[in-house]
Amino acid sequence: MSRASKENYVLFDRSTKAFVYGFQTNAIQRMLDFDYICHRDSPSIAAIINPSRAGIHKAFWGSKEIILPMFRTISLAAKAYPEADVMVNFASHRSAFDTSMEALAEESIRVVAIIAEGVPERQARILGATARSKGKIVIGPATVGGMTAGAFRIGNTAGTIENIIASKLYRPGCVGFVSKSGGMLNEAFNIISRNSDGIYEGVAIGGDRYPGSTMLDHIMRYEENPAIKMIACLGELGGEDEYRIIRALQQGKITKPLVAWVTGTCSPFLPASVQFGHAGAKADTEKETAQAKNQAFRDAGAYVPSSFDGYGDEVRKVYEMLLASGAVAKFEEPEVPRIPADYSKALASGDIRKPTTFICTISDDSGDEVLYAGKRLSAVLQDRMGIGGVIGLLWFKRQLPDYAAKFIELVLQIVADHGPAVSGAHNAIVASCAGKDLISSLCSGLLTIGPRFGGAIDDAAREFKHAREAGLSPEQFVADMKKKGINIPGIGHKIKSTKNPDKRVQQLISFARANFPSTDLLNYALQVEQLTTAKKGNLILNVDGCIGILFLDLMTSCGAFKKEEIDEVVKLGYLNGLFALGRSIGLIGHILDQKRLGSRLYRHPTEDIAYMMPSEEETSCSRTA
Amino acid sequence: MAQRGIREYDAKRLLARILPEYLKDFSYRGSLALVEPETDLEELEAREPWMKTSRLVVKPDQLFGKRGKHGLVLLDATWPEAEKFLKENMGAEVTIGTVTGRLTHFLIEPFAPHEEEFYAAISSDSDGDNIFFSQQGGVYVEENWDKVLRWHVDVLAGIQGLDIKSDLPESLGEKRSAIDMFLRALWRFYSETGFSYLEINPFTFHRGSIVPLDMVAKLDDAEEYWQKKRWAGLSFPEPFGRSLSKEELFIKDIDSKTGASLKLTILNPEGRVWTMVAGGGASVIYADTICDLGFAGEMANYGEYSGDPNTEETYYYTRTILDLMTRKKDPRGKVLLIGGAIANFTDVAKTFKGVVMALEEYQEKLQEAGVKIYVRRGGPNYEQGLKLMRSLGDRLGVPIEVYGPETHMTRIVPLALGGGSA
């Protein structure tokens, strides 16, 4: 493995390759952004392990995009990328143990960082002991991780790119830092960068009682690493971890200057039962208090401030001592790298603008609740607006009067179905019998709607409206249409006639007469009907015509629409929308019906087709020559 | 998540129910009854018929020890005597060490006359567990600590290869083997039931089988997911002398339902210094600094929020604190420290949005209570978050000072409490 070339005290360097367990796209991008500003030759992420999906993940490398492979299991990833020796484990507290044990069992994986909080103590102890027995290292659980400046970061360690630049983490300094708290890691990076040449490496071991690796484990690595000149640590009340460091100091095993502070000096002033934020932060004995630990550090020769406020000053004091002695040299700062701003972030901050591609004026899902024409969905439901009311909002952008909404619902019910033989239903049934899915079969039926099937609503509305506005008398209108050779749309029915009236039309008319302020265009149409039925009994006002005409009456008389808006409704074909919507109900019914029945493929009987082939003469190209 | 004490009642019930899985001839039945303030004693008596036929022990069961020394244990009593004892002591105020509280929970169990008292305990460390045993159990174990035997069980190797028996004194006679088996079973029970501490002091032998007389136990509450079945019906009481306020319970409830962390402990509701600090580590440092400056007595609460809570969660958290701190006025005014380190991944703007919503809601009350607010925070979207706070200060009519990562984390503490300038 590639480890052979690395010293044991090195956890991460500029060639470190890692797996990220868990599809944490933000953390993944943060790691890549860090790699990029550190001018690494290649990304630090070898692959993503995502138990629910294998494949690829696209991420940014600077302003370009790269592809990261994604595996379902740790062992598959390890086989494919034996050079990756780190796993950043974002698994939840429920699966952190199993996945981390799996990673430790892979020969090529040497460091496992466990982010999850709430890993049981026994599991954490087994993880730590297993790692130690194999000469491996577990960082965490319950931590953000750690990082080596200018080389590698675990997940979200050190936060945003701006923060990384502010704390100069894109290039190594000379300070090795370790803390329990992950939240304080970033703050410490900030403090240390302001008071020295910055961080070489920083690790947060996590606030639990039994971290997989201890502060001393990392301090001993810092002691061995010649690039690290001074060590800083931030401990916490509770537990005895700090005493292991103090013992190492007393035994002369730590020779580099050590700045130490133990937080929790407030605990003697608080009731004994207060549990601090970290699980391990509770002093069970006098020895475990922050005061005792700080004093013991002082006695052992560490640099200990009088409070956390003085931590930076203490770091500065030691750093300046090292500078004066020549142990560290000042160096020229490399150029501060840049990373392109994320589009969404730049947009949110108002730094950039871009014309939008779409405009939407009917609904808005960008807030915490979807709006229909500005009205909250919950209010729509509360007001019991019904389907008619919702169509009013989404099609007409109006809160229609109640009778208008009811009329729309009446129309939808009336047009919902007209038996299996009509074009739409027939097509849908044939498609369904051919084994097509619901949506395909529905589309097949809907595609028949047009000038000859179901499309007469708009045409009738248009023609009658036009005639009325042009001031044509019913007689003039009928004569005019006849002269043009056009059948009047909305007039005529295959079966129904004056003697056998269409019940649907009667329903619509009686509703309109009872509810609409006026039915001017309907009255006009009925005069036209009198003329046409006088010629032929079945030239009645049909259901399409009646719907179209009454809709115009509704819009004109309800007072909610301007004339231009009514013109637009007719022009844009709103009314055929009513037919398509209503008839979908029936089409879906027919499709499901066929599926329920287990119908087989439909083939039209040949005896029902008149086969009339053209003669050879007719198909010959030379015929016309 | 942490180690949490459980009642002796629950510890003994667990032992009675589960230890037989590891120790066939463990015949302790666990006849136990827990008396709470609302327990109907007549109903209890009907449910637990042994109470009328056995001699009884009654003792408080509220996570504190040395009950005998405090004269709180009734031994070898009849049920009428026990009833009298319960009536006299239920709700009584007692002081244990430095903590004063009310007696609210009592354990009743059959009295086991005995001569021998043995000590057994198991604790954990980073490499494994420690099993302790002593022939001199009971109240004398501490003064005879040098006689306590100790075995270390490696966390990976387990107990298989460990020889306990040959370390046990010959003088135990035929009990030697029984104690060896008991300690082995006890360790397996301990390690597979989510314990982080267990002490049976003392236990004794009654008609040849082991009876635990007194038990103390802590569980690792992070095991809950794995121990659902074994822990069914078990509760984690608050430490003695500490009952959670309505507000603390409210925050605890939110905390239990989110992946983020929200903690609140009220120290002194009359205090003038209130904190709302992000992060388990930073919150301790803020509390340290307040105490360093001599304001420990004024510190009203300890708490923290972390792990990227959403806007709604920070809104409720803030509202709870604002409600508490504006209930009573103080002529000297009050301060609210909204502090935190430089976050790694918590979205500062998002969390502050909820904070701002609550502050706006409490505008009038904050003005009336003379609250001054100090903010310090860094991390993702902190510029936006701090801007939100600054603009709020203008329209709220409450003084708000806002600082970012360029200012030392705890600098706002002396600024707020007097003792320095920015």
Interface residues (C-beta under 8 A of the other chain):
Chain A: N26 A27 H93 R94 E117 G118 V119 P120 E121 R122 R125 I126 G128 A129 T130 S133 V144 N156 T157 A158 G159 T160 N163 A166 S179 K180 S181 G182 G183 M184 L185 N186 E187 F189 N190 I191 G207 D208 R209 Y210 T214 L234 E236 L237 T263 G264 T265 C266 F269 L270 P271 A272 S273 V274 Q275 F276 G277 H278 A279 G280 A281 K282 A290 S307 F308 D309 G312 K345 A348 S349
Chain B: M1 A2 Q3 T98 V99 S124 S126 D127 G128 D154 V155 L156 S191 G194 S196 D220 A222 E223 Y225 W226 E238 P239 G241 R242 S261 K263 T265 L267 A278 G279 G280 G281 A282 S283 V284 I285 A287 D288 T289 I290 C291 D292 A296 G297 M299 Y302 E304 S306 G307 G340 A341 I342 A343 N344 F345 G378 G379 P380 N381 E383 Q384 P405 H408 M409 T410 R411
